[in-house]
Amino acid sequence: MTRLFRGVYIVFIVLRYGLDELVLTSFQKPGLRLLARIVSIGRDLSAPRGQRLREALEHLGPIFVKFGQVLSTRRDLLPFDIADELAMLQERVPPFPSEQAVAIIERAFAKPLGEIFTEFTLQPVASASIAQVHFAVIVDRNGVSREVAVKVLRPGMLEVINKDLSLMRMLANWVDRLSVDGKRLKPKEVVAEFDKYLHDELDLVREAANATQLRRNMDGLNLVLIPEMFWDFCHTDVMVMERMKGIPISQVDRLRDAGVDIPKLARDGVTIFFTQVFRDGFFHADMHPGNIQVSIDPATFGRYVSLDFGIVGTLTESDKEYLAQNFAAFFRRDYKRVAELHVESGWVPADTRIDELESAIRAVCEPYFDRPLKEISLGLVLMRLFQTSRRFNVEIQPQLVLLQKTLLNIEGLGRQLDPELDLWSTAKPFLEKWMLDQVGPQKLWQQLKDEAPRYAKLLPELPRLVHDFLKHRQNTSTPSLDALIEAQRQTNRLLQRLIWAGIGFVGGLAAMQLFTHLH
């Protein structure tokens, strides 16, 4: 019943804000238009269509706001008036009352506000779909005053999100049962993945941990700044972090006036993304312009400033390897290898003809090489790949949904900063270096060092393990003499191999060490 009421409410909001006009004006369906106007008598459509769409998404809640945030980065797919209005979802979501924020903070720490902060700005400086931010000053455990940003979770968010997710699960079940593409699209798994990340975003302690991990991973790259978390002041509903200062990345004219190298900034964004994805397998998955600033401080001039770490994506070593090989083959235009990788990974049925899949992928991708980003619509490429995948029964990978979303964010950001950016040539050297690091001598040496303690412990135990094995065989059966002789021969061969393997392992370590010292 709750889902039914929510569904009715969504339809009402769509009609109340005249969103039906955005669709129905494209088609001559006067009956539907008349029905919509009767159901929503008294609605006011005087506001621009973009404004009405933004306000409708705000009324529908955080899931719909996030959908609008993603859309706002795709100016190649949306009219400019709608894209400009949706961009406000990233910065101008209406805040909730400051009194509620103070009450949440005091309840979280069981102290009056004055005992937690030496200064606290009641007026929020930013408001998003999940939380809002206030500036404050704390005294850290070393007795030093620090300027901080205090993120406070919106009250009642869990109930709202659960209602929307319940409706999405119902729709996913319908798609799974009624659509011929249900098994391939995995709608229930995709919703479950979305569910996981949204609930993770409601736990600000988890977000603080995400930020700390990203900060550690990015240390030394010198391309991005991530705020320090103050763990003594973090709670499920409240997070206190270092205050960051910069210019929003969407304000390109201000950045250019400040002397920031905009084309370099665009290239750096691509480098950060591929580093997080392929090197670390842990990436910021909510990289819309509202979460990114650029530092103009002399010590860190031109670096990205990342904010809002509620949604991060993770990839397994297997995911990273297959993705990197796919990208590398794609950049080399080796479409046969791309097709083979899809079969090897199980993304397409094992009986798929490689030559047919290769030809289909080539037809989609070849027209877009050697073009600047302004002439490429990744959305169109993905749509054509989707049509191709349907033909070959490619299964959707739920764990890659966030990566696809983030890639769209990156493309939208790159298009905004530098339309001449060649996304492919910028990423290709990075991926080639990453592949070399995965299969080259440095990777082998690192794996040997990682495994050395385990082998060092195993080698002295080999005689006892062999003795236990033989004793077990003797106790469990009474084999013939020929069988015992053969077992002894196998044992001797095993011991010889293990001894030679041990000698080879130690020799390899010594040779690697000598090679390292000589060079």
C-alpha positions as CSV (number, residue, x, y, z in Angstrom):
1,M,0.0,0.0,0.0
2,T,2.9,2.4,0.8
3,R,4.4,1.8,-2.6
4,L,1.0,2.5,-4.2
5,F,0.7,5.8,-2.4
6,R,4.3,6.7,-3.4
7,G,3.6,5.8,-7.0
8,V,0.4,8.0,-7.0
9,Y,2.4,10.8,-5.4
10,I,5.1,10.6,-8.1
11,V,2.4,10.8,-10.8
12,F,0.8,13.7,-9.1
13,I,4.1,15.6,-8.9
14,V,4.7,14.9,-12.6
15,L,1.4,16.4,-13.5
16,R,1.5,19.2,-10.9
17,Y,4.7,20.6,-12.4
18,G,3.6,20.0,-16.0
19,L,6.4,17.5,-16.7
20,D,3.9,15.6,-18.9
21,E,4.1,18.6,-21.3
22,L,7.8,17.9,-21.7
23,V,7.0,14.5,-23.2
24,L,3.5,14.9,-24.7
25,T,4.3,18.0,-26.7
26,S,6.7,15.8,-28.7
27,F,3.8,13.6,-29.7
28,Q,0.3,14.4,-31.0
29,K,-1.7,12.7,-28.2
30,P,-4.4,15.3,-27.4
31,G,-6.4,12.7,-25.3
32,L,-3.5,12.2,-22.9
33,R,-2.9,15.9,-22.6
34,L,-6.5,16.6,-21.9
35,L,-6.6,13.8,-19.2
36,A,-3.4,15.2,-17.6
37,R,-4.9,18.7,-17.4
38,I,-8.2,17.4,-15.9
39,V,-6.3,15.4,-13.2
40,S,-4.1,18.4,-12.3
41,I,-6.7,21.3,-12.4
42,G,-5.3,24.5,-11.1
43,R,-1.7,23.9,-11.9
44,D,0.5,26.9,-12.8
45,L,2.8,26.3,-15.8
46,S,4.0,29.9,-16.1
47,A,7.5,29.0,-14.7
48,P,10.1,27.9,-17.3
49,R,10.2,24.2,-18.0
50,G,13.7,23.7,-16.5
51,Q,12.6,25.4,-13.2
52,R,9.5,23.2,-13.0
53,L,11.6,20.0,-13.6
54,R,14.1,21.0,-10.9
55,E,11.4,21.8,-8.4
56,A,9.7,18.5,-9.1
57,L,12.8,16.5,-8.5
58,E,13.4,18.4,-5.3
59,H,9.9,17.5,-4.1
60,L,10.3,13.8,-5.1
61,G,13.4,13.4,-2.8
62,P,17.1,12.5,-2.8
63,I,17.0,9.7,-5.3
64,F,15.4,12.0,-7.9
65,V,17.7,14.8,-7.0
66,K,20.7,12.6,-7.7
67,F,19.3,11.6,-11.0
68,G,19.0,15.3,-11.9
69,Q,22.6,15.9,-10.8
70,V,23.8,13.3,-13.3
71,L,21.6,14.7,-16.0
72,S,22.9,18.2,-15.5
73,T,26.4,17.2,-16.6
74,R,25.1,16.0,-20.0
75,R,24.7,19.3,-21.9
76,D,25.1,17.4,-25.2
77,L,21.9,15.5,-24.4
78,L,19.8,18.3,-22.8
79,P,18.6,21.7,-23.9
80,F,20.7,24.4,-22.3
81,D,17.8,25.9,-20.3
82,I,17.1,22.5,-18.6
83,A,20.8,21.7,-18.0
84,D,21.4,25.2,-16.4
85,E,18.4,24.7,-14.1
86,L,19.4,21.2,-13.1
87,A,22.9,22.4,-12.2
88,M,21.3,24.2,-9.3
89,L,20.5,20.9,-7.7
90,Q,24.2,20.6,-7.0
91,E,24.4,23.9,-5.0
92,R,20.9,25.2,-4.1
93,V,18.9,22.4,-2.6
94,P,16.7,24.1,0.1
95,P,18.3,23.6,3.5
96,F,16.4,22.3,6.5
97,P,16.1,24.6,9.6
98,S,19.3,25.3,11.5
99,E,17.5,24.5,14.8
100,Q,17.1,20.9,13.6
101,A,20.8,20.7,12.7
102,V,21.8,21.9,16.1
103,A,19.5,19.4,17.8
104,I,21.0,16.6,15.7
105,I,24.5,17.6,16.7
106,E,23.7,17.9,20.4
107,R,21.9,14.6,20.4
108,A,24.9,12.9,18.6
109,F,27.5,14.1,21.1
110,A,25.3,14.4,24.2
111,K,26.7,17.9,24.8
112,P,25.5,21.5,24.3
113,L,26.7,23.1,21.0
114,G,29.1,25.5,22.9
115,E,31.0,22.6,24.4
116,I,31.6,21.0,21.0
117,F,32.6,24.0,18.9
118,T,34.2,27.3,19.9
119,E,32.4,28.9,16.9
120,F,29.5,27.6,14.9
121,T,27.8,29.3,11.9
122,L,24.0,28.7,12.1
123,Q,23.4,29.6,8.5
124,P,24.3,26.6,6.3
125,V,26.9,27.2,3.6
126,A,25.8,24.3,1.4
127,S,22.8,22.1,1.2
128,A,22.5,18.9,-0.7
129,S,20.0,16.1,-1.1
130,I,21.3,14.0,1.8
131,A,22.9,16.6,4.2
132,Q,23.8,20.2,4.7
133,V,27.1,21.9,5.8
134,H,27.9,24.5,8.4
135,F,31.3,26.2,9.1
136,A,32.7,26.0,12.6
137,V,35.9,26.1,14.7
138,I,37.1,23.3,17.0
139,V,40.1,22.7,19.3
140,D,41.7,19.5,18.2
141,R,43.4,17.0,20.6
142,N,46.6,18.9,20.3
143,G,45.0,22.0,21.5
144,V,45.1,23.8,18.1
145,S,42.1,25.7,16.8
146,R,41.1,24.4,13.4
147,E,38.5,25.7,10.9
148,V,36.2,22.9,10.0
149,A,33.1,22.0,8.0
150,V,30.3,20.2,9.8
151,K,28.1,17.9,7.7
152,V,24.7,17.1,9.3
153,L,22.4,14.4,7.9
154,R,18.9,15.5,6.9
155,P,16.3,14.3,9.4
156,G,14.0,11.5,8.2
157,M,16.1,10.5,5.2
158,L,16.1,6.8,5.9
159,E,12.3,6.6,5.7
160,V,12.1,8.6,2.5
161,I,14.8,6.6,0.7
162,N,13.3,3.2,1.8
163,K,10.0,4.2,0.3
164,D,11.6,5.1,-3.1
165,L,13.7,2.0,-3.1
166,S,10.7,-0.2,-2.3
167,L,9.0,1.3,-5.4
168,M,12.1,0.7,-7.4
169,R,12.3,-2.9,-6.3
170,M,8.7,-3.4,-7.4
171,L,9.4,-2.0,-10.8
172,A,12.6,-4.1,-11.1
173,N,10.5,-7.2,-10.4
174,W,8.1,-6.3,-13.1
175,V,11.0,-5.8,-15.6
176,D,12.6,-9.0,-14.5
177,R,9.3,-11.0,-15.0
178,L,7.8,-9.3,-18.1
179,S,10.8,-8.2,-20.1
180,V,12.6,-10.5,-22.5
181,D,15.8,-8.6,-21.4
182,G,15.1,-9.1,-17.7
183,K,17.9,-11.8,-17.1
184,R,20.5,-9.8,-19.1
185,L,19.7,-6.4,-17.5
186,K,19.6,-7.8,-14.0
187,P,17.3,-5.0,-12.7
188,K,16.9,-6.5,-9.2
189,E,20.7,-6.7,-8.8
190,V,21.2,-3.1,-10.1
191,V,18.6,-1.8,-7.6
192,A,20.2,-3.8,-4.8
193,E,23.6,-2.2,-5.7
194,F,22.0,1.3,-5.7
195,D,20.3,0.4,-2.4
196,K,23.7,-0.4,-0.9
197,Y,25.4,2.8,-1.9
198,L,22.5,5.0,-0.8
199,H,22.3,3.4,2.6
200,D,26.1,3.7,2.9
201,E,25.7,7.5,2.2
202,L,23.4,7.8,5.2
203,D,26.2,6.7,7.5
204,L,28.5,9.7,7.9
205,V,31.1,7.6,9.8
206,R,31.4,5.4,6.7
207,E,31.7,8.5,4.5
208,A,34.5,9.8,6.8
209,A,36.3,6.4,6.4
210,N,35.9,6.6,2.6
211,A,37.5,10.1,2.6
212,T,40.4,8.9,4.8
213,Q,41.1,6.0,2.4
214,L,40.9,8.2,-0.6
215,R,43.2,10.8,1.1
216,R,45.7,8.0,1.8
217,N,45.5,6.6,-1.7
218,M,46.0,10.0,-3.4
219,D,48.8,11.1,-1.1
220,G,51.8,11.8,-3.3
221,L,49.9,12.3,-6.6
222,N,49.9,16.1,-6.1
223,L,46.8,16.5,-8.2
224,V,43.9,16.4,-5.7
225,L,43.3,17.6,-2.1
226,I,41.0,15.6,0.2
227,P,40.0,17.0,3.6
228,E,41.3,15.6,6.9
229,M,38.6,13.9,9.1
230,F,38.5,14.7,12.8
231,W,37.4,11.4,14.2
232,D,36.8,12.7,17.7
233,F,33.9,14.7,16.2
234,C,32.4,12.1,13.8
235,H,29.1,10.3,14.3
236,T,26.6,8.5,12.2
237,D,24.6,11.7,11.7
238,V,27.4,14.3,12.0
239,M,30.8,14.5,10.3
240,V,33.5,17.1,11.1
241,M,36.3,17.6,8.5
242,E,38.9,20.1,7.6
243,R,37.5,23.2,5.9
244,M,38.6,23.4,2.3
245,K,38.8,26.6,0.3
246,G,38.6,26.8,-3.5
247,I,36.7,27.9,-6.5
248,P,33.8,25.7,-7.7
249,I,35.0,23.9,-10.9
250,S,31.8,25.0,-12.7
251,Q,33.0,28.6,-12.5
252,V,35.4,28.3,-15.4
253,D,35.7,32.0,-16.1
254,R,36.8,32.7,-12.5
255,L,39.3,29.9,-12.7
256,R,40.7,31.2,-15.9
257,D,40.9,34.7,-14.5
258,A,42.8,33.3,-11.5
259,G,45.4,31.9,-13.9
260,V,44.4,28.2,-13.7
261,D,45.5,26.1,-16.8
262,I,42.1,24.8,-17.8
263,P,43.3,22.2,-20.4
264,K,45.7,20.8,-17.8
265,L,42.9,20.8,-15.3
266,A,40.8,18.7,-17.7
267,R,43.7,16.2,-18.3
268,D,44.4,16.0,-14.5
269,G,40.8,15.0,-13.9
270,V,41.1,12.1,-16.3
271,T,44.4,11.0,-14.6
272,I,42.7,11.1,-11.2
273,F,39.8,9.1,-12.3
274,F,41.9,6.3,-14.0
275,T,44.3,6.3,-11.1
276,Q,41.5,5.7,-8.6
277,V,39.8,3.1,-10.8
278,F,42.7,1.0,-12.1
279,R,45.5,1.5,-9.6
280,D,43.4,1.5,-6.4
281,G,40.1,0.0,-7.3
282,F,38.5,2.5,-5.0
283,F,37.1,5.6,-6.7
284,H,35.0,8.7,-5.9
285,A,31.7,7.8,-7.5
286,D,29.8,11.1,-7.1
287,M,32.0,13.5,-9.1
288,H,29.5,16.0,-10.3
289,P,30.6,19.7,-10.4
290,G,28.9,20.5,-7.0
291,N,31.4,18.2,-5.3
292,I,34.6,19.5,-6.9
293,Q,36.5,22.8,-6.3
294,V,39.9,24.0,-7.5
295,S,42.5,25.4,-5.1
296,I,44.0,28.8,-5.8
297,D,46.2,28.8,-2.7
298,P,49.8,29.3,-3.8
299,A,51.0,26.1,-2.1
300,T,48.4,23.9,-3.9
301,F,47.5,26.1,-6.9
302,G,45.5,24.3,-9.6
303,R,44.8,21.1,-7.7
304,Y,41.4,19.6,-7.5
305,V,39.5,19.7,-4.2
306,S,37.2,16.7,-3.7
307,L,34.2,16.9,-1.4
308,D,31.3,14.5,-0.5
309,F,32.5,10.9,-0.2
310,G,29.2,9.3,0.6
311,I,29.3,7.2,-2.6
312,V,32.5,5.4,-3.6
313,G,32.9,2.5,-6.0
314,T,35.1,-0.5,-5.5
315,L,36.5,-3.0,-8.1
316,T,38.0,-6.4,-7.5
317,E,41.4,-7.3,-9.0
318,S,39.5,-9.4,-11.6
319,D,37.3,-6.4,-12.5
320,K,40.3,-4.1,-12.8
321,E,42.2,-6.6,-15.0
322,Y,39.4,-7.2,-17.4
323,L,38.5,-3.5,-17.6
324,A,42.1,-2.4,-18.1
325,Q,42.6,-5.0,-20.8
326,N,39.4,-3.9,-22.5
327,F,40.4,-0.3,-22.4
328,A,43.9,-1.0,-23.6
329,A,42.6,-3.2,-26.5
330,F,40.0,-0.5,-27.3
331,F,42.7,2.2,-27.5
332,R,44.8,0.0,-29.8
333,R,41.6,-0.6,-31.9
334,D,42.1,-4.3,-31.3
335,Y,38.4,-5.2,-31.4
336,K,39.0,-8.9,-31.7
337,R,40.7,-8.8,-28.2
338,V,37.8,-6.8,-26.8
339,A,35.4,-9.5,-28.1
340,E,37.6,-12.3,-26.7
341,L,37.7,-10.6,-23.3
342,H,33.9,-10.3,-23.2
343,V,33.7,-14.1,-23.7
344,E,36.5,-14.9,-21.2
345,S,34.9,-12.8,-18.5
346,G,31.6,-14.5,-19.0
347,W,29.8,-11.2,-20.0
348,V,28.6,-12.9,-23.2
349,P,27.6,-16.6,-23.7
350,A,30.6,-18.9,-24.4
351,D,29.2,-20.0,-27.8
352,T,29.3,-16.4,-29.1
353,R,31.1,-16.0,-32.4
354,I,34.1,-13.8,-31.9
355,D,34.2,-12.5,-35.4
356,E,30.6,-11.3,-35.3
357,L,31.0,-9.6,-31.9
358,E,34.3,-8.0,-33.1
359,S,32.6,-6.6,-36.2
360,A,29.7,-5.2,-34.2
361,I,32.1,-3.5,-31.7
362,R,34.2,-2.0,-34.5
363,A,31.1,-0.6,-36.2
364,V,30.2,1.2,-32.9
365,C,33.6,2.5,-31.9
366,E,35.6,3.2,-35.0
367,P,33.7,6.4,-36.0
368,Y,34.7,8.1,-32.7
369,F,38.4,7.8,-32.7
370,D,40.7,10.8,-33.3
371,R,37.9,13.3,-32.5
372,P,37.9,15.9,-29.8
373,L,35.5,15.4,-26.9
374,K,33.2,18.1,-28.3
375,E,32.4,15.9,-31.3
376,I,31.8,12.8,-29.2
377,S,28.7,11.9,-27.3
378,L,29.7,9.1,-24.9
379,G,26.0,8.8,-24.2
380,L,25.4,8.0,-27.9
381,V,28.3,5.5,-27.9
382,L,26.9,3.8,-24.8
383,M,23.4,3.7,-26.4
384,R,24.8,2.0,-29.5
385,L,26.8,-0.4,-27.4
386,F,23.7,-1.2,-25.5
387,Q,21.9,-2.0,-28.7
388,T,24.7,-4.2,-29.7
389,S,24.9,-5.9,-26.3
390,R,21.2,-6.8,-26.7
391,R,21.9,-8.6,-29.9
392,F,24.7,-10.7,-28.3
393,N,22.9,-11.2,-24.9
394,V,25.6,-9.3,-22.9
395,E,24.8,-9.5,-19.2
396,I,24.8,-6.2,-17.3
397,Q,27.4,-6.2,-14.5
398,P,25.8,-4.5,-11.5
399,Q,29.2,-3.8,-9.8
400,L,30.1,-1.6,-12.8
401,V,27.0,0.6,-12.7
402,L,28.7,3.2,-10.5
403,L,31.8,3.1,-12.8
404,Q,29.6,3.9,-15.8
405,K,27.8,6.7,-13.9
406,T,31.2,8.2,-12.9
407,L,32.6,7.9,-16.4
408,L,29.6,10.0,-17.6
409,N,30.4,12.5,-14.9
410,I,34.0,12.7,-16.0
411,E,33.0,13.2,-19.6
412,G,30.5,16.0,-18.7
413,L,33.2,17.7,-16.6
414,G,35.8,17.4,-19.3
415,R,33.4,18.8,-21.9
416,Q,32.7,21.8,-19.6
417,L,36.4,22.5,-19.0
418,D,38.0,21.7,-22.4
419,P,35.8,20.6,-25.3
420,E,39.1,20.0,-27.3
421,L,40.2,17.3,-24.8
422,D,41.0,14.0,-26.5
423,L,39.7,11.6,-23.8
424,W,41.2,8.6,-25.5
425,S,44.8,9.8,-26.1
426,T,44.9,11.3,-22.5
427,A,44.0,8.0,-20.9
428,K,46.0,5.7,-23.2
429,P,49.5,6.3,-21.8
430,F,48.2,5.8,-18.3
431,L,46.6,2.5,-19.1
432,E,49.6,1.2,-20.9
433,K,51.8,2.1,-17.9
434,W,49.3,0.4,-15.6
435,M,49.3,-2.8,-17.7
436,L,53.2,-2.8,-17.7
437,D,53.2,-2.5,-13.9
438,Q,50.8,-5.4,-13.7
439,V,52.9,-7.9,-15.8
440,G,56.4,-6.4,-15.6
441,P,59.4,-7.2,-13.4
442,Q,58.4,-4.7,-10.7
443,K,55.1,-6.6,-10.2
444,L,56.9,-9.9,-10.1
445,W,59.4,-8.6,-7.5
446,Q,56.6,-7.2,-5.4
447,Q,54.6,-10.5,-5.5
448,L,57.8,-12.4,-4.5
449,K,58.3,-10.1,-1.5
450,D,54.7,-10.4,-0.5
451,E,54.7,-14.2,-0.6
452,A,58.2,-14.7,0.9
453,P,57.1,-14.8,4.5
454,R,54.5,-17.6,3.7
455,Y,57.1,-19.7,1.8
456,A,59.7,-19.1,4.5
457,K,57.4,-20.6,7.0
458,L,56.3,-23.4,4.7
459,L,59.7,-24.8,3.7
460,P,60.8,-26.0,7.2
461,E,57.5,-27.7,7.6
462,L,57.8,-29.8,4.4
463,P,59.4,-32.9,6.0
464,R,56.7,-33.1,8.7
465,L,53.9,-32.6,6.2
466,V,55.3,-35.4,4.0
467,H,55.6,-37.7,7.0
468,D,52.1,-37.0,8.1
469,F,50.9,-37.6,4.6
470,L,52.6,-41.0,4.4
471,K,51.5,-42.0,7.9
472,H,47.9,-41.2,7.0
473,R,48.1,-43.3,3.8
474,Q,49.5,-46.2,5.8
475,N,46.7,-46.0,8.5
476,T,43.8,-45.7,6.1
477,S,44.5,-48.6,3.8
478,T,46.8,-51.7,3.2
479,P,48.0,-51.2,-0.3
480,S,50.0,-53.7,-2.3
481,L,53.7,-53.6,-2.5
482,D,53.6,-52.1,-6.0
483,A,51.3,-49.4,-4.8
484,L,53.6,-48.6,-1.9
485,I,56.6,-48.4,-4.3
486,E,54.8,-46.1,-6.7
487,A,53.7,-43.9,-3.8
488,Q,57.3,-43.7,-2.6
489,R,58.4,-42.7,-6.1
490,Q,55.7,-40.0,-6.2
491,T,56.8,-38.8,-2.8
492,N,60.5,-38.6,-3.9
493,R,59.5,-36.8,-7.1
494,L,57.4,-34.3,-5.0
495,L,60.3,-33.8,-2.5
496,Q,62.8,-33.2,-5.4
497,R,60.4,-30.6,-7.0
498,L,59.8,-28.9,-3.7
499,I,63.6,-28.7,-3.0
500,W,64.4,-27.4,-6.4
501,A,61.5,-24.9,-6.2
502,G,62.8,-23.8,-2.9
503,I,66.3,-23.4,-4.3
504,G,64.9,-21.6,-7.3
505,F,62.8,-19.3,-5.1
506,V,65.8,-18.4,-2.9
507,G,68.0,-17.9,-6.0
508,G,65.4,-15.7,-7.6
509,L,65.2,-13.5,-4.5
510,A,69.0,-13.2,-4.5
511,A,69.2,-12.4,-8.2
512,M,66.5,-9.8,-7.9
513,Q,68.2,-8.2,-4.9
514,L,71.6,-8.2,-6.8
515,F,69.9,-6.7,-9.8
516,T,68.3,-4.0,-7.7
517,H,71.6,-3.0,-6.1
518,L,73.5,-3.0,-9.4
519,H,70.9,-0.6,-10.9
